[in-house]
């Protein structure tokens, strides 16, 4: 078990917690993290690029000119890909770029990403993070006190005040426990966990 200090929003130590080694002390396998990030990014691709083949291009019903005797190369349709305004050869069509990975692999990758943040000293455990009102300046002030210039904040349930206070500040993101993912962990320099989240993470990742 790894023992980590718990701090408040004034960056004062208020206790400590033992973190489960099955989640926070794993060997980090970069290839596995890479596969999961690639899966997440692929799922976000729109896949809507589309070109028309010679069958779909308008026109081309009549033969442009007679087969022989004109001195020009024979042509059967104005929709030929060789002509301006013709169809496209092997052009993109709408497609789904997403692919699936084993559920166990995705859980393991999340645990590895959190282990990496702990090993780097970039894991912060907060006792609580409640904002009485939507105040971006107050949120920035707390982040400066905690010395976090890029952070992913994980809470049990995203409170409207906290979420709206953070959404206009570059480099920060607030997610509920269920939304925790490898891409966002690696995208932000520090991972901030509100203490009650840890129990839920253990249930989710060790189930």
VOBA-1610 file (N, C-alpha, C; in pm, whole numbers, padded with zeros to 5 digits, always signed):
BEGIN
Unk+00083-00120+00000Unk+00000+00000+00000Unk+00087+00126+00000Unk+00051+00221-00086Unk+00121+00349-00089Unk+00045+00449-00004Unk+00117+00519+00080Unk+00054+00619+00167Unk+00073+00758+00107Unk-00039+00830+00089Unk-00035+00961+00025Unk-00106+01061+00116Unk-00053+01182+00121Unk-00114+01287+00204Unk-00243+01338+00141Unk-00336+01374+00229Unk-00461+01438+00185Unk-00450+01586+00220Unk-00481+01672+00124Unk-00472+01816+00147Unk-00609+01880+00124Unk-00624+02002+00175Unk-00746+02077+00148Unk-00719+02179+00039Unk-00816+02263+00009Unk-00800+02359-00100Unk-00702+02472-00067Unk-00656+02478+00060Unk-00551+02574+00098Unk-00414+02507+00095Unk-00411+02384+00042Unk-00288+02304+00032Unk-00229+02273+00169Unk-00316+02257+00268Unk-00274+02218+00403Unk-00299+02069+00422Unk-00200+02001+00479Unk-00214+01856+00500Unk-00317+01830+00611Unk-00418+01752+00578Unk-00524+01725+00676Unk-00536+01577+00710Unk-00451+01495+00652Unk-00454+01352+00680Unk-00375+01274+00577Unk-00393+01144+00578Unk-00325+01059+00480Unk-00416+00940+00447Unk-00387+00878+00334Unk-00469+00765+00288Unk-00379+00660+00225Unk-00417+00534+00243Unk-00343+00424+00181Unk-00411+00387+00050Unk-00333+00388-00058Unk-00387+00358-00190Unk-00358+00214-00228Unk-00454+00151-00288Unk-00444+00010-00327Unk-00338-00008-00435Unk-00242-00096-00409Unk-00134-00119-00505Unk-00184-00179-00636Unk-00301-00244-00633Unk-00355-00305-00755Unk-00401-00199-00854Unk-00414-00075-00806Unk-00458+00034-00893Unk-00350+00141-00908Unk-00283+00173-00798Unk-00192+00288-00798Unk-00043+00251-00797Unk-00012+00122-00807Unk+00129+00084-00805Unk+00157-00025-00908Unk+00112+00001-01031Unk+00131-00095-01138Unk+00250-00056-01225Unk+00308-00156-01289Unk+00412-00129-01388Unk+00344-00065-01509Unk+00396+00048-01554Unk+00333+00121-01665Unk+00382+00064-01797Unk+00287+00013-01875Unk+00318-00042-02007Unk+00271+00058-02113Unk+00367+00125-02174Unk+00334+00233-02266Unk+00254+00186-02387Unk+00283+00065-02435Unk+00213+00016-02553Unk+00064-00001-02525Unk+00031-00040-02402Unk-00109-00059-02365Unk-00182+00075-02357Unk-00115+00174-02296Unk-00173+00309-02291Unk-00193+00364-02432Unk-00096+00338-02518Unk-00104+00385-02656Unk-00225+00324-02727Unk-00248+00195-02707Unk-00362+00128-02773Unk-00495+00187-02727Unk-00507+00215-02597Unk-00633+00267-02544Unk-00655+00411-02592Unk-00550+00493-02592Unk-00564+00630-02642Unk-00601+00629-02790Unk-00540+00541-02866Unk-00572+00529-03009Unk-00718+00489-03029Unk-00767+00398-02943Unk-00907+00357-02950Unk-01000+00476-02921Unk-00967+00554-02817Unk-01051+00669-02781Unk-01053+00774-02892Unk-00936+00802-02948Unk-00929+00904-03054Unk-00999+00856-03181Unk-00989+00727-03210Unk-01054+00672-03329Unk-01206+00682-03317Unk-01257+00660-03195Unk-01401+00667-03173Unk-01455+00809-03191Unk-01366+00909-03175Unk-01409+01048-03188Unk-01409+01096-03333Unk-01349+01020-03424Unk-01342+01063-03563Unk-01480+01060-03626Unk-01511+01164-03700Unk-01645+01174-03760Unk-01665+01071-03870Unk-01562+01050-03952Unk-01574+00953-04060Unk-01677+00992-04165Unk-01696+01123-04186Unk-01801+01169-04278Unk-01747+01213-04414Unk-01615+01203-04437Unk-01558+01242-04567Unk-01620+01156-04677Unk-01660+01221-04787Unk-01729+01147-04892Unk-01701+01209-05029Unk-01667+01125-05125Unk-01650+01170-05263Unk-01744+01088-05353Unk-01770+01137-05471Unk-01859+01068-05565Unk-01780+00986-05666Unk-01824+00864-05688Unk-01764+00781-05792Unk-01826+00820-05926Unk-01780+00758-06033Unk-01833+00790-06166Unk-01980+00753-06179Unk-02026+00661-06094Unk-02166+00623-06097Unk-02255+00731-06036Unk-02201+00807-05941Unk-02280+00905-05866Unk-02273+01047-05924Unk-02173+01073-06009Unk-02159+01207-06067Unk-02270+01232-06168Unk-02318+01357-06168Unk-02427+01392-06259Unk-02379+01395-06403Unk-02468+01356-06494Unk-02440+01366-06637Unk-02375+01240-06692Unk-02325+01251-06819Unk-02252+01140-06878Unk-02337+01039-06950Unk-02462+01075-06977Unk-02549+00977-07043Unk-02510+00952-07188Unk-02472+01058-07257Unk-02439+01045-07401Unk-02289+01033-07421Unk-02251+00961-07525Unk-02109+00950-07559Unk-02063+01088-07609Unk-01949+01141-07554Unk-01907+01278-07588Unk-01888+01301-07738Unk-01827+01208-07806Unk-01812+01215-07952Unk-01801+01074-08007Unk-01812+01063-08138Unk-01812+00931-08199Unk-01679+00860-08176Unk-01685+00731-08186Unk-01570+00648-08150Unk-01448+00675-08239Unk-01471+00687-08370Unk-01357+00697-08463Unk-01370+00821-08552Unk-01256+00860-08607Unk-01259+00961-08711Unk-01241+01104-08665Unk-01232+01129-08536Unk-01220+01268-08489Unk-01074+01305-08462Unk-00987+01208-08456Unk-00847+01234-08422Unk-00823+01244-08272Unk-00927+01232-08195Unk-00913+01239-08048Unk-00925+01101-07988Unk-00878+01090-07866Unk-00888+00962-07796Unk-01034+00926-07775Unk-01063+00800-07780Unk-01202+00757-07761Unk-01248+00790-07619Unk-01374+00824-07606Unk-01431+00858-07475Unk-01574+00806-07471Unk-01606+00742-07360Unk-01740+00684-07349Unk-01832+00762-07257Unk-01776+00844-07166Unk-01861+00915-07070Unk-01790+01038-07016Unk-01867+01141-06991Unk-01812+01262-06930Unk-01787+01242-06780Unk-01836+01130-06726Unk-01818+01103-06583Unk-01688+01028-06553Unk-01607+01008-06653Unk-01480+00936-06634Unk-01392+01008-06532Unk-01325+00935-06446Unk-01235+00998-06348Unk-01121+01076-06412Unk-01096+01051-06541Unk-00989+01123-06611Unk-01031+01262-06654Unk-01161+01289-06648Unk-01214+01417-06693Unk-01238+01509-06574Unk-01225+01640-06601Unk-01260+01738-06499Unk-01410+01729-06471Unk-01445+01722-06344Unk-01586+01708-06307Unk-01632+01565-06306Unk-01541+01472-06335Unk-01578+01331-06335Unk-01573+01272-06194Unk-01594+01142-06186Unk-01592+01075-06056Unk-01451+01066-05999Unk-01442+01024-05873Unk-01314+01011-05804Unk-01280+00862-05788Unk-01155+00828-05822Unk-01112+00688-05808Unk-01067+00663-05664Unk-01122+00564-05600Unk-01082+00523-05465Unk-01086+00638-05364Unk-01182+00728-05380Unk-01196+00839-05285Unk-01256+00793-05154Unk-01249+00878-05049Unk-01304+00840-04918Unk-01457+00829-04921Unk-01508+00737-04841Unk-01651+00719-04822Unk-01680+00718-04672Unk-01802+00754-04630Unk-01833+00751-04486Unk-01799+00615-04425Unk-01732+00619-04309Unk-01693+00495-04244Unk-01680+00516-04094Unk-01681+00407-04022Unk-01667+00409-03877Unk-01525+00367-03843Unk-01448+00459-03781Unk-01308+00431-03750Unk-01291+00358-03616Unk-01397+00349-03538Unk-01384+00295-03402Unk-01351+00146-03404Unk-01285+00102-03298Unk-01258-00041-03279Unk-01266-00069-03129Unk-01276-00193-03095Unk-01298-00230-02955Unk-01175-00293-02893Unk-01160-00272-02763Unk-01057-00340-02684Unk-01126-00412-02569Unk-01061-00513-02519Unk-01113-00588-02406Unk-01138-00497-02286Unk-01249-00518-02216Unk-01283-00434-02100Unk-01174-00439-01994Unk-01115-00555-01972Unk-01008-00567-01873Unk-00887-00482-01912Unk-00859-00476-02041Unk-00746-00396-02090Unk-00770-00248-02061Unk-00893-00201-02083Unk-00926-00060-02059Unk-00917-00026-01910Unk-00964-00116-01825Unk-00954-00094-01681Unk-00808-00089-01638Unk-00729-00182-01691Unk-00587-00187-01654Unk-00513-00062-01700Unk-00551-00011-01818Unk-00486+00109-01871Unk-00516+00231-01783Unk-00640+00242-01734Unk-00674+00353-01645Unk-00591+00346-01517Unk-00579+00224-01461Unk-00499+00206-01339Unk-00352+00239-01365Unk-00301+00200-01482Unk-00161+00230-01516Unk-00139+00380-01530Unk-00234+00450-01591Unk-00221+00594-01609Unk-00219+00664-01473Unk-00302+00618-01379Unk-00302+00676-01245Unk-00174+00640-01170Unk-00125+00518-01191Unk+00002+00477-01130Unk+00116+00566-01179Unk+00112+00599-01308Unk+00216+00686-01365Unk+00214+00823-01300Unk+00095+00878-01277Unk+00085+01009-01214Unk+00136+01005-01069Unk+00108+00896-00999Unk+00157+00883-00861Unk+00308+00871-00859Unk+00363+00791-00949Unk+00508+00771-00955Unk+00581+00900-00992Unk+00516+00985-01068Unk+00575+01113-01108Unk+00560+01220-00999Unk+00478+01190-00899Unk+00449+01290-00797Unk+00345+01391-00842Unk+00265+01352-00940Unk+00163+01442-00995Unk+00021+01399-00960Unk+00006+01326-00850Unk-00126+01288-00801Unk-00158+01368-00675Unk-00273+01436-00675Unk-00315+01518-00561Unk-00446+01461-00506Unk-00451+01437-00375Unk-00573+01391-00310Unk-00631+01507-00229Unk-00752+01550-00265Unk-00819+01659-00194Unk-00923+01601-00099Unk-00937+01662+00018Unk-01040+01614+00110Unk-01179+01648+00057Unk-01193+01763-00009Unk-01321+01804-00065Unk-01297+01921-00159Unk-01388+01942-00252Unk-01374+02055-00344Unk-01516+02106-00375Unk-01563+02197-00293Unk-01698+02252-00308Unk-01688+02401-00337Unk-01763+02446-00436Unk-01769+02588-00468Unk-01911+02637-00443Unk-01924+02741-00362Unk-02055+02793-00326Unk-02123+02867-00440Unk-02043+02913-00535Unk-02099+02986-00649Unk-02010+02964-00770Unk-02058+03006-00886Unk-01979+02993-01009Unk-01881+03108-01015Unk-01756+03081-00978Unk-01653+03186-00975Unk-01522+03133-01033Unk-01497+03173-01156Unk-01375+03127-01224Unk-01250+03176-01153Unk-01253+03300-01103Unk-01136+03355-01033Unk-01104+03273-00908Unk-01208+03231-00838Unk-01189+03151-00717Unk-01128+03015-00752Unk-01175+02957-00863Unk-01121+02829-00908Unk-00972+02842-00943Unk-00939+02947-01017Unk-00798+02969-01055Unk-00712+02989-00931Unk-00766+03060-00832Unk-00693+03085-00708Unk-00659+02953-00637Unk-00757+02861-00631Unk-00735+02731-00567Unk-00628+02653-00644Unk-00633+02656-00776Unk-00534+02584-00857Unk-00392+02639-00835Unk-00381+02771-00819Unk-00250+02831-00793Unk-00196+02789-00657Unk-00286+02784-00557Unk-00246+02742-00423Unk-00197+02597-00425Unk-00264+02515-00505Unk-00227+02373-00514Unk-00110+02351-00610Unk-00064+02458-00676Unk+00046+02452-00772Unk+00013+02357-00888Unk-00107+02376-00943Unk-00154+02294-01055Unk-00178+02385-01175Unk-00096+02371-01278Unk-00115+02455-01397Unk-00185+02379-01510Unk-00204+02250-01492Unk-00280+02168-01586Unk-00330+02047-01510Unk-00460+02038-01491Unk-00510+01931-01405Unk-00644+01873-01447Unk-00658+01743-01421Unk-00785+01673-01439Unk-00842+01647-01300Unk-00962+01699-01275Unk-01023+01690-01143Unk-01136+01587-01148Unk-01126+01484-01063Unk-01226+01378-01061Unk-01308+01388-00933Unk-01439+01400-00950Unk-01531+01412-00836Unk-01638+01304-00849Unk-01707+01275-00740Unk-01811+01172-00743Unk-01925+01209-00837Unk-01970+01331-00827Unk-02074+01380-00919Unk-02040+01525-00951Unk-02038+01556-01078Unk-01996+01689-01121Unk-02096+01794-01074Unk-02055+01877-00979Unk-02142+01986-00934Unk-02140+02098-01037Unk-02253+02160-01057Unk-02266+02263-01160Unk-02171+02380-01133Unk-02158+02421-01008Unk-02072+02535-00976Unk-01927+02508-01011Unk-01878+02390-00972Unk-01738+02356-01000Unk-01715+02340-01150Unk-01805+02270-01215Unk-01790+02246-01359Unk-01788+02377-01437Unk-01882+02467-01407Unk-01890+02593-01482Unk-01778+02688-01446Unk-01724+02676-01326Unk-01612+02761-01287Unk-01484+02720-01360Unk-01475+02591-01395Unk-01351+02540-01456Unk-01356+02536-01609Unk-01476+02537-01667Unk-01486+02508-01810Unk-01425+02614-01901Unk-01411+02737-01854Unk-01355+02843-01938Unk-01205+02864-01916Unk-01144+02778-01834Unk-01002+02792-01805Unk-00924+02684-01880Unk-00833+02726-01966Unk-00754+02630-02043Unk-00666+02544-01952Unk-00662+02416-01982Unk-00572+02326-01910Unk-00637+02252-01795Unk-00766+02274-01772Unk-00835+02208-01661Unk-00963+02141-01710Unk-00996+02031-01645Unk-01119+01959-01680Unk-01174+01890-01556Unk-01306+01895-01539Unk-01373+01829-01426Unk-01457+01715-01480Unk-01437+01594-01424Unk-01511+01477-01469Unk-01566+01400-01349Unk-01682+01335-01366Unk-01730+01244-01261Unk-01650+01115-01267Unk-01661+01032-01164Unk-01584+00907-01157Unk-01604+00821-01281Unk-01728+00811-01327Unk-01759+00725-01442Unk-01695+00776-01570Unk-01659+00904-01574Unk-01601+00960-01695Unk-01449+00952-01701Unk-01386+00899-01596Unk-01239+00889-01593Unk-01190+00804-01708Unk-01092+00854-01782Unk-01039+00780-01898Unk-00892+00808-01917Unk-00826+00721-01990Unk-00680+00728-02008Unk-00638+00855-02082Unk-00710+00889-02188Unk-00671+01004-02270Unk-00665+01133-02187Unk-00769+01158-02107Unk-00773+01281-02028Unk-00669+01279-01916Unk-00640+01162-01859Unk-00537+01154-01755Unk-00402+01194-01813Unk-00371+01140-01930Unk-00241+01168-01993Unk-00233+01308-02052Unk-00349+01364-02088Unk-00352+01497-02149Unk-00320+01606-02047Unk-00356+01583-01920Unk-00334+01682-01816Unk-00215+01641-01728Unk-00136+01740-01689Unk-00013+01712-01617Unk-00039+01651-01479Unk-00142+01698-01409Unk-00170+01648-01274Unk-00311+01588-01266Unk-00323+01486-01182Unk-00451+01422-01158Unk-00494+01454-01016Unk-00611+01516-01002Unk-00663+01556-00871Unk-00785+01470-00838Unk-00776+01393-00731Unk-00886+01307-00689Unk-00944+01360-00559Unk-01075+01382-00556Unk-01142+01417-00431Unk-01159+01286-00353Unk-01124+01286-00226Unk-01111+01162-00147Unk-01222+01058-00165Unk-01352+01094-00160Unk-01457+00993-00174Unk-01453+00918-00307Unk-01385+00975-00407Unk-01377+00913-00538Unk-01299+00782-00534Unk-01200+00774-00446Unk-01108+00660-00446Unk-01182+00529-00421Unk-01276+00529-00328Unk-01353+00407-00301Unk-01432+00363-00425Unk-01491+00458-00495Unk-01567+00426-00616Unk-01476+00374-00727Unk-01357+00431-00735Unk-01260+00384-00836Unk-01219+00240-00810Unk-01199+00206-00682Unk-01162+00068-00647Unk-01273-00028-00687Unk-01398+00011-00661Unk-01510-00076-00699Unk-01517-00093-00850Unk-01492+00017-00922Unk-01503+00012-01068Unk-01389-00067-01132Unk-01268-00046-01085Unk-01152-00106-01152Unk-01117-00246-01103Unk-01164-00283-00985Unk-01132-00415-00931Unk-01249-00512-00946Unk-01359-00464-01001Unk-01477-00550-01017Unk-01452-00657-01124
//
